Amino acid sequence: MDHGQRLRTLRGQLPASRIDFLLVTHLPNIRYLSGFTGSSAALLVGPSSAMLFTDGRYITQAKEEVRDARIVIGTTAPAVAAAEWLAARKKKSGWQTTLGIESESLSSGARDRLASLLRGKARLHSAPPLVERARMVKDAEEIRLIREAIAVGASLFHVARKRIKPGAREVEVAAAMEYEARIKGAEGMSFSTIIAAGPRSAVVHGRASAARIPRSGFVVCDFGVILSGYCSDRTRTVHVGQPSREARSLYAAVLEAQQTAIASVRPGVTGAEVDEAARSVLRKVKLAKYFTHSTGHGLGLEIHEAPRLAAGQQQELEPGMVVTVEPGAYVPGKWGVRIEDVVVLTSAGCEVLAPADKELVVI
């Protein structure tokens, strides 16, 4: 990763945002800009340099991971240490600065403390999402890492297919998948694995529970891994026992909605337009009211990133963006189906990462 270039690009955006320094406190943003993967840090980005503030637990790690920022090891909270450095700088120079902060990653208490430390020395300013905007478009190395994460994540479905059977507990299926993920090198799961069977398949985020898989019904499997810091996300829905004609029709409608949405993904299209492409298919068969979430989201260092594929989202898609496409239909108390893949935007359209046959699997 060229962290130096990322920092230079960010510095070039500070004047237009009327910011002298940007205090980065959201850990995924810190990793994106510096490579640091610790759990406690603040990155102060100024006109000509950057400083990473962390604590004594990370002396060795910071030296190994960070090349393009000065490392400062302190005994106070990293954001406080950064504010104290700015306050001392003002005392020497007499020049009042404007400090941009990531408001969404700071509690009101933390912001108040910074304001108190910097009173008369620096003005606090809620910065625009400069780093998040940069992270929306992945570079070649990021796309390579996401491909690897998705390949590992996708391979877990064969474990699910083996473990799903009447009487098995949802958590047993999830545990087997997560064990396989670790064996294959995953740092962890992108989110709590979803195995939702029978009527629970209508629960959109039905995390694996102690419930037993019934003799007949849909099972929604939503899973992902973290590999080299990057997330994967995938959903497949299977059916235990022979599905009825109605069940097959439901699955076919969701699959058509997903394929139609994927076909609509290309540069210049908005997130709202992709969402509508999926929703229009379900509307024709009177299932749109059961599609209760957005069609997709970006992913990378976090499982949910910008852009969103949802109603009202006017962000135009660009080459290099990586998004999920995951329409679903959920009839409360009865059943649910979701099908999800991750795609990367190309100059002409999009590419499905780790493609696979999506015909209904009957167990």
NORMOFEN-V636052 format. One line per field, one symbol per residue. psi: psi as a letter, one per 40 degrees, with the letter a starting at -180 (. if undefined). burial: # if it has 9 or more other ideal C-beta (glycine too) atoms within 8 Angstrom, else .. A space follows every 10 residues. Layout:
# NORMOFEN-V636052
psi->???
burial->???
This chain:
# NORMOFEN-V636052
psi->hgdddddddd deedddefhd ihhhehdddd ddddeheieh iihhhadeii hhhaiedfdd dddddhdeih hhhaeihddd dddddddddd dddehhihhh igdeehiddd dddddddehe dihhhhiigd ddddedhiid dddddddddd ddddeedddd dddhihdiid dddddddddd dddeeidaid ihhhhhibde eehdggihae iihiehiihh hhiiihhfei iihihihihh ihiidddddd dddddddddd dddehiheii dddddddddd ddddffedee geiidiiiib eidhiiiigi hehehhiihe ihiihgiihh hheciihihh ihihhadebi hhhfiihfih hh.
burial->..#..##.## #.##..#.#. ######.### ######.#.# ######...# #####..#.. ##..##..#. ####...### #######.## ......#### ##...#...# #.###.##.. ##.##.#..# #########. .##.###### #######.## #.##.#.### ####.###.# #..#.#..## ..######.# ####.#.##. ####..#### #######.## ########## #.#...#### ########.# ##.####.## ########## ###...#..# #..####### #.#.###### ..#.#.##.# ########## #...###### #####....# .###.....# .##
